[in-house]
Amino acid sequence: MTTVNDALIEKGKQLTMADYLAMAPKFEPVVDYNTKLSNFEGPLDLLLYLVNRAQIEIREIFVSEVTEQFIAYVNQAEDMDMEKESEYLNMAATLLELKSKSVLPVVEFDDGFDEEYDDQEDLYQKLEEYKLFKEVSAKLKEHETTDIFYKEPDENADDIKVVYKDFNLDGLIKALSDVLSRNEIDNRLKNDKKEIPKDVFTVADKVKFIKDTMLKREKCSFYELFEKHATRNEIITTFQALLELLKLQYLSVSQDGTFNDITIILREDRSEEEIGDFSEYN
């Protein structure tokens, strides 16, 4: 598929950044100048903040003022080191280009060539993945104290039940990132272009799947919970289900070393009653 921009390039006219700015819809960006770039971990963090503040979905970025707001924040940045400034400027340029292309009509040419990578989809996926990591971090940090995760005891409990032993937050997030990366590479190598319906899997489905799997095996590798060619939706849903079961202390997690495999363990003192109705996790 070839776009108008590609056709113009073939004819010797390369669109410049000024062209992109001229084609992009004009807004008056609303910027909170009390919020500085130093408050953010990087371009994705700022972008997610703007998406959340605008109360829009990630895939609505280019029909909103988010691009203009992002650029306004970058323009008012002061005392930023060269490396960080480069990261923000690269993201600003990407947003401008993608937004300008999104308002242009798409002309398809039968040139027998399909683009291997879709920049817009790649940005969506990175932002969705980053959002998930932020949510996971927030959820796990609620139970974190000196790398030990626990649940407060009830009145009749003698001891605190330890959920994670010899394990920290970064390990779980890194493992999820590895699964997503492996899955993306496997699917590209497989080159399977069939359409997969969205939201086929629910957290309730995956809670039941993990529970049934662990009742049979009692212990398994983190990576064994994910199918090799699973969709991103299935991977993320499975991970959310795992978090629910960890939170309910139905399972525990251990890791012998920083780079070793993560083991999921069925707790002997688990409570079947605490799991409740699977439908509540939908």
ChimeraX attribute file (.defattr): number of C-alpha atoms within 10 A of each C-alpha:
attribute: neighborCount
match mode: 1-to-1
recipient: residues
	/A:1	13
	/A:2	16
	/A:3	15
	/A:4	15
	/A:5	17
	/A:6	15
	/A:7	15
	/A:8	12
	/A:9	12
	/A:10	10
	/A:11	9
	/A:12	9
	/A:13	11
	/A:14	13
	/A:15	13
	/A:16	10
	/A:17	13
	/A:18	9
	/A:19	12
	/A:20	17
	/A:21	14
	/A:22	11
	/A:23	17
	/A:24	21
	/A:25	15
	/A:26	10
	/A:27	12
	/A:28	9
	/A:29	15
	/A:30	13
	/A:31	15
	/A:32	10
	/A:33	11
	/A:34	6
	/A:35	10
	/A:36	14
	/A:37	21
	/A:38	13
	/A:39	9
	/A:40	13
	/A:41	10
	/A:42	15
	/A:43	21
	/A:44	19
	/A:45	17
	/A:46	21
	/A:47	21
	/A:48	19
	/A:49	16
	/A:50	20
	/A:51	20
	/A:52	12
	/A:53	10
	/A:54	13
	/A:55	10
	/A:56	14
	/A:57	10
	/A:58	18
	/A:59	15
	/A:60	13
	/A:61	19
	/A:62	21
	/A:63	13
	/A:64	15
	/A:65	19
	/A:66	24
	/A:67	25
	/A:68	23
	/A:69	21
	/A:70	24
	/A:71	20
	/A:72	18
	/A:73	19
	/A:74	20
	/A:75	11
	/A:76	11
	/A:77	14
	/A:78	11
	/A:79	7
	/A:80	12
	/A:81	8
	/A:82	8
	/A:83	8
	/A:84	15
	/A:85	17
	/A:86	12
	/A:87	13
	/A:88	21
	/A:89	16
	/A:90	13
	/A:91	20
	/A:92	21
	/A:93	15
	/A:94	16
	/A:95	21
	/A:96	22
	/A:97	20
	/A:98	18
	/A:99	23
	/A:100	19
	/A:101	19
	/A:102	15
	/A:103	13
	/A:104	13
	/A:105	10
	/A:106	13
	/A:107	12
	/A:108	11
	/A:109	12
	/A:110	8
	/A:111	8
	/A:112	7
	/A:113	9
	/A:114	9
	/A:115	8
	/A:116	8
	/A:117	9
	/A:118	8
	/A:119	12
	/A:120	17
	/A:121	11
	/A:122	11
	/A:123	18
	/A:124	15
	/A:125	15
	/A:126	12
	/A:127	19
	/A:128	17
	/A:129	17
	/A:130	16
	/A:131	17
	/A:132	15
	/A:133	17
	/A:134	15
	/A:135	12
	/A:136	17
	/A:137	16
	/A:138	12
	/A:139	13
	/A:140	17
	/A:141	14
	/A:142	11
	/A:143	16
	/A:144	17
	/A:145	10
	/A:146	6
	/A:147	15
	/A:148	15
	/A:149	23
	/A:150	18
	/A:151	15
	/A:152	11
	/A:153	11
	/A:154	9
	/A:155	6
	/A:156	6
	/A:157	9
	/A:158	8
	/A:159	9
	/A:160	11
	/A:161	14
	/A:162	14
	/A:163	21
	/A:164	22
	/A:165	15
	/A:166	13
	/A:167	19
	/A:168	21
	/A:169	16
	/A:170	11
	/A:171	18
	/A:172	20
	/A:173	16
	/A:174	12
	/A:175	16
	/A:176	19
	/A:177	15
	/A:178	13
	/A:179	19
	/A:180	19
	/A:181	12
	/A:182	14
	/A:183	20
	/A:184	17
	/A:185	12
	/A:186	15
	/A:187	15
	/A:188	13
	/A:189	9
	/A:190	10
	/A:191	10
	/A:192	10
	/A:193	8
	/A:194	6
	/A:195	6
	/A:196	8
	/A:197	9
	/A:198	10
	/A:199	9
	/A:200	10
	/A:201	17
	/A:202	18
	/A:203	22
	/A:204	19
	/A:205	17
	/A:206	22
	/A:207	24
	/A:208	14
	/A:209	14
	/A:210	16
	/A:211	18
	/A:212	12
	/A:213	15
	/A:214	19
	/A:215	10
	/A:216	9
	/A:217	10
	/A:218	15
	/A:219	17
	/A:220	16
	/A:221	14
	/A:222	20
	/A:223	16
	/A:224	10
	/A:225	18
	/A:226	19
	/A:227	12
	/A:228	15
	/A:229	16
	/A:230	16
	/A:231	20
	/A:232	17
	/A:233	15
	/A:234	20
	/A:235	22
	/A:236	20
	/A:237	21
	/A:238	23
	/A:239	22
	/A:240	20
	/A:241	24
	/A:242	23
	/A:243	17
	/A:244	18
	/A:245	20
	/A:246	21
	/A:247	18
	/A:248	17
	/A:249	22
	/A:250	22
	/A:251	25
	/A:252	23
	/A:253	23
	/A:254	20
	/A:255	18
	/A:256	12
	/A:257	11
	/A:258	12
	/A:259	9
	/A:260	10
	/A:261	15
	/A:262	20
	/A:263	16
	/A:264	23
	/A:265	19
	/A:266	22
	/A:267	17
	/A:268	10
	/A:269	10
	/A:270	15
	/A:271	12
	/A:272	9
	/A:273	7
	/A:274	11
	/A:275	18
	/A:276	10
	/A:277	9
	/A:278	14
	/A:279	11
	/A:280	9
	/A:281	16
	/A:282	11
